[in-house]
């Protein structure tokens, strides 16, 4: 099994990268399922298959992975600090707010300029949640 080069990274960053690496096959399987569904819908005339589906899926994957990494980083750093530190809650909440505002602005711009399909690009943001649900179902642990 190959290891991720983590020289110079902190403990929270290494844990987030390892967890993200384990999700990549699941992301690809979900992307394949979405592309098959879109292809079938396009074949039957329900959906017009154009570049915005592919760009939306690609951007959604990048945004979903980045979103998960930043969230895991914030939570990992919060766990490494003392639990009684009042700054932990405020910095974690601030990080969540900034991350969501950035996603909202970027998604808004890309949808406004019709560069991505809004529905398809949001689905990959849910992949980490689906991953942990399937992991809990099939492995009986999280």
Residue frames relative to the residue before (quaternion, step in Angstrom):
aa qw qx qy qz dx dy dz
X 1.0000 0.0000 0.0000 0.0000 0.00 0.00 0.00
X 0.3859 -0.7275 0.5194 0.2283 3.56 -0.81 1.00
X 0.2983 -0.7407 0.5727 0.1857 3.52 -1.12 0.67
X 0.4833 -0.6395 0.5144 0.3045 3.52 -1.23 0.53
X 0.4494 -0.6620 0.5243 0.2913 3.56 -0.97 0.85
X 0.0210 0.8334 -0.5479 0.0690 3.56 -0.45 1.22
X 0.2786 0.7757 -0.5225 0.2185 3.56 1.15 0.46
X 0.8103 0.2366 -0.1984 0.4980 3.55 -0.86 0.99
X 0.6060 0.5385 -0.3679 0.4555 3.61 1.22 0.01
X 0.4864 -0.6498 0.5022 0.2983 3.53 -1.19 0.57
X 0.7167 -0.4499 0.3164 0.4288 3.54 -1.32 0.15
X 0.6510 0.5159 -0.3227 0.4538 3.60 0.94 -0.83
X 0.6566 0.5119 -0.3099 0.4591 3.60 0.97 -0.84
X 0.6497 0.5148 -0.3200 0.4587 3.59 0.96 -0.84
X 0.6634 0.5014 -0.3105 0.4605 3.58 0.90 -0.89
X 0.6517 0.5126 -0.3180 0.4597 3.59 0.97 -0.83
X 0.6676 0.4990 -0.3065 0.4597 3.61 0.95 -0.82
X 0.6424 0.5143 -0.3257 0.4656 3.59 0.97 -0.81
X 0.6656 0.4921 -0.3036 0.4719 3.59 0.94 -0.86
X 0.6495 0.5110 -0.3128 0.4682 3.59 0.99 -0.80
X 0.6265 0.5391 -0.3335 0.4534 3.58 1.03 -0.78
X 0.6635 0.5039 -0.3151 0.4544 3.60 0.99 -0.74
X 0.6615 0.5205 -0.3014 0.4479 3.60 1.20 -0.43
X 0.4928 0.7084 -0.4193 0.2820 3.60 1.15 -0.49
X 0.6641 0.4825 -0.3426 0.4570 3.68 0.79 -0.79
X 0.6401 0.5209 -0.3249 0.4619 3.58 1.01 -0.78
X 0.6125 0.5420 -0.3368 0.4666 3.60 1.03 -0.80
X 0.6891 0.4907 -0.2844 0.4511 3.59 0.86 -0.96
X 0.6314 0.5187 -0.3306 0.4722 3.59 1.02 -0.76
X 0.6586 0.5008 -0.3059 0.4710 3.59 0.93 -0.88
X 0.6292 0.5256 -0.3330 0.4658 3.60 1.01 -0.78
X 0.6455 0.5246 -0.3146 0.4573 3.57 0.97 -0.83
X 0.6480 0.5131 -0.3127 0.4681 3.56 0.97 -0.86
X 0.6573 0.5043 -0.3104 0.4660 3.58 0.95 -0.87
X 0.6632 0.4997 -0.3138 0.4604 3.60 0.92 -0.84
X 0.6297 0.5193 -0.3329 0.4722 3.60 1.04 -0.74
X 0.6575 0.5012 -0.3111 0.4688 3.59 0.91 -0.89
X 0.6595 0.4944 -0.3083 0.4750 3.60 0.95 -0.85
X 0.6405 0.5255 -0.3220 0.4581 3.60 1.02 -0.76
X 0.6559 0.4942 -0.3061 0.4815 3.57 0.97 -0.85
X 0.6538 0.5039 -0.3123 0.4703 3.59 0.96 -0.86
X 0.6456 0.5053 -0.3187 0.4758 3.60 1.02 -0.74
X 0.6259 0.5480 -0.3333 0.4436 3.58 1.03 -0.80
X 0.7460 0.3812 -0.2111 0.5036 3.58 0.98 -0.84
X 0.5667 -0.6547 0.3597 0.3477 3.58 1.25 0.21
X 0.4486 0.6937 -0.4515 0.3372 3.59 1.23 0.25
X 0.7982 0.1460 -0.0238 0.5840 3.55 1.10 -0.77
X 0.3292 -0.7089 0.5788 0.2326 3.55 -1.07 0.68
X 0.2573 -0.7818 0.5526 0.1310 3.56 -0.55 1.18
X 0.1503 0.7880 -0.5798 0.1421 3.57 -0.44 1.21
X 0.7595 -0.4055 0.2571 0.4389 3.55 -1.30 0.01
X 0.5931 0.5988 -0.3798 0.3813 3.62 1.09 -0.55
X 0.5855 0.5531 -0.3757 0.4584 3.58 1.17 -0.45
X 0.6879 0.4682 -0.2817 0.4777 3.57 0.89 -0.90
X 0.6815 0.4652 -0.3013 0.4780 3.59 0.89 -0.85
X 0.6231 0.5384 -0.3332 0.4592 3.58 1.08 -0.69
X 0.6605 0.4938 -0.2995 0.4798 3.55 0.98 -0.85
X 0.6549 0.5036 -0.3140 0.4679 3.59 0.95 -0.84
X 0.6826 0.4650 -0.2979 0.4785 3.59 0.85 -0.90
X 0.6319 0.5418 -0.3329 0.4431 3.59 0.99 -0.79
X 0.6477 0.5106 -0.3217 0.4651 3.57 1.01 -0.76
X 0.6566 0.4939 -0.3079 0.4797 3.57 0.94 -0.87
X 0.6723 0.4880 -0.2953 0.4718 3.58 0.92 -0.91
X 0.6567 0.5147 -0.3128 0.4538 3.60 0.98 -0.82
X 0.6717 0.4764 -0.2947 0.4847 3.57 0.94 -0.87
X 0.6651 0.4928 -0.3072 0.4695 3.58 0.94 -0.83
X 0.6255 0.5385 -0.3190 0.4658 3.55 1.04 -0.83
X 0.6677 0.4888 -0.2987 0.4754 3.57 0.90 -0.93
X 0.6562 0.5196 -0.3198 0.4441 3.59 0.90 -0.91
X 0.6839 0.4768 -0.2957 0.4663 3.60 0.86 -0.90
X 0.6443 0.5088 -0.3215 0.4718 3.58 1.04 -0.74
X 0.6574 0.4954 -0.3055 0.4787 3.58 0.97 -0.85
X 0.6258 0.5383 -0.3275 0.4598 3.56 1.06 -0.74
X 0.6666 0.4970 -0.2984 0.4685 3.58 0.90 -0.92
X 0.6857 0.4705 -0.2868 0.4756 3.57 0.92 -0.88
X 0.6427 0.5262 -0.3240 0.4529 3.58 1.01 -0.77
X 0.6665 0.4814 -0.3036 0.4815 3.57 0.96 -0.81
X 0.6296 0.5263 -0.3376 0.4612 3.58 1.03 -0.72
X 0.6612 0.5056 -0.3071 0.4614 3.59 1.01 -0.79
X 0.6636 0.5115 -0.3089 0.4500 3.59 1.07 -0.65
X 0.6236 0.5099 -0.3421 0.4839 3.59 1.22 -0.36
X 0.6367 -0.5004 0.4038 0.4256 3.52 -1.28 0.17
X 0.5177 -0.6737 0.4322 0.3022 3.56 -0.94 0.86
X 0.6795 0.4958 -0.2995 0.4503 3.61 1.10 -0.50
X 0.4830 0.6743 -0.4341 0.3515 3.59 1.24 -0.08
X 0.3637 -0.7641 0.4857 0.2189 3.65 -0.54 1.10
X 0.5868 0.5919 -0.3771 0.4040 3.60 1.16 -0.39
X 0.5411 0.6429 -0.4015 0.3643 3.58 1.17 -0.55
X 0.6940 0.4787 -0.2814 0.4584 3.56 0.80 -1.00
X 0.6948 0.4752 -0.2929 0.4534 3.60 0.87 -0.87
X 0.6799 0.4693 -0.3123 0.4691 3.64 0.90 -0.77
X 0.6279 0.5190 -0.3389 0.4706 3.59 1.05 -0.68
X 0.6644 0.4955 -0.2971 0.4741 3.58 0.94 -0.85
X 0.6331 0.5202 -0.3223 0.4740 3.58 1.02 -0.78
X 0.6512 0.5180 -0.3095 0.4603 3.59 0.97 -0.86
X 0.6376 0.5142 -0.3252 0.4726 3.58 1.00 -0.80
X 0.6615 0.5201 -0.3047 0.4462 3.57 0.92 -0.91
X 0.6635 0.4984 -0.3005 0.4701 3.58 0.89 -0.92
X 0.6503 0.5245 -0.3127 0.4520 3.58 0.96 -0.89
X 0.6965 0.4689 -0.2807 0.4650 3.59 0.88 -0.88
X 0.6317 0.5133 -0.3356 0.4743 3.59 1.03 -0.72
X 0.6419 0.5165 -0.3236 0.4653 3.60 0.97 -0.83
X 0.6468 0.5050 -0.3195 0.4738 3.60 0.94 -0.84
X 0.6490 0.5271 -0.3142 0.4498 3.57 0.93 -0.90
X 0.6781 0.4868 -0.2931 0.4662 3.60 0.88 -0.91
X 0.6817 0.4826 -0.2980 0.4622 3.59 0.87 -0.94
X 0.6567 0.4931 -0.3127 0.4774 3.58 0.91 -0.88
X 0.6438 0.5377 -0.3247 0.4371 3.57 0.92 -0.86
X 0.6703 0.4914 -0.2990 0.4688 3.57 0.93 -0.88
X 0.6883 0.4852 -0.2925 0.4530 3.59 0.86 -0.92
X 0.6566 0.4869 -0.3119 0.4842 3.59 1.04 -0.70
X 0.6257 0.5485 -0.3329 0.4436 3.58 1.01 -0.79
X 0.7397 0.3818 -0.2165 0.5101 3.58 0.95 -0.86
X 0.4115 -0.7549 0.4226 0.2868 3.58 1.36 0.24
X 0.3341 0.7456 -0.5027 0.2824 3.56 0.92 0.96
X 0.7766 0.1891 -0.1172 0.5894 3.58 1.23 -0.39
X 0.4741 -0.6081 0.5478 0.3246 3.51 -1.31 0.41
X 0.4394 -0.7435 0.4254 0.2706 3.63 -0.49 1.11
X 0.6825 0.4864 -0.3029 0.4538 3.59 0.91 -0.84
X 0.6907 0.4857 -0.2838 0.4543 3.58 0.81 -1.00
X 0.6893 0.5053 -0.2959 0.4266 3.61 0.95 -0.79
X 0.6502 0.5102 -0.3246 0.4600 3.59 1.17 -0.41
X 0.5530 0.6437 -0.3902 0.3572 3.60 1.09 -0.61
X 0.6793 0.4944 -0.3296 0.4306 3.69 0.78 -0.79
X 0.5435 0.5967 -0.4176 0.4173 3.61 1.17 -0.27
X 0.6764 0.4868 -0.2798 0.4767 3.56 1.23 -0.46
X 0.4354 0.7360 -0.4419 0.2711 3.61 1.21 -0.24
X 0.6602 0.4932 -0.3523 0.4437 3.68 0.77 -0.77
X 0.6349 0.5210 -0.3294 0.4657 3.58 1.02 -0.75
X 0.6512 0.4990 -0.3048 0.4838 3.58 0.97 -0.88
X 0.6194 0.5647 -0.3380 0.4280 3.58 0.99 -0.87
X 0.7136 0.4458 -0.2703 0.4680 3.59 0.80 -0.96
X 0.6170 0.5301 -0.3542 0.4614 3.59 1.09 -0.58
X 0.6746 0.4715 -0.2926 0.4868 3.59 0.93 -0.88
X 0.6231 0.5401 -0.3361 0.4552 3.57 1.02 -0.74
X 0.6681 0.4905 -0.2949 0.4754 3.57 0.99 -0.81
X 0.6544 0.5152 -0.3169 0.4538 3.58 1.02 -0.76
X 0.7878 0.3713 -0.1847 0.4555 3.56 0.74 -1.07
X 0.7595 0.3374 -0.2087 0.5155 3.60 1.07 -0.52
X 0.3694 -0.7677 0.4435 0.2783 3.55 1.36 -0.07
X 0.7444 0.2663 -0.2293 0.5678 3.59 1.15 0.55
X 0.2761 -0.7471 0.5790 0.1744 3.51 -1.27 0.37
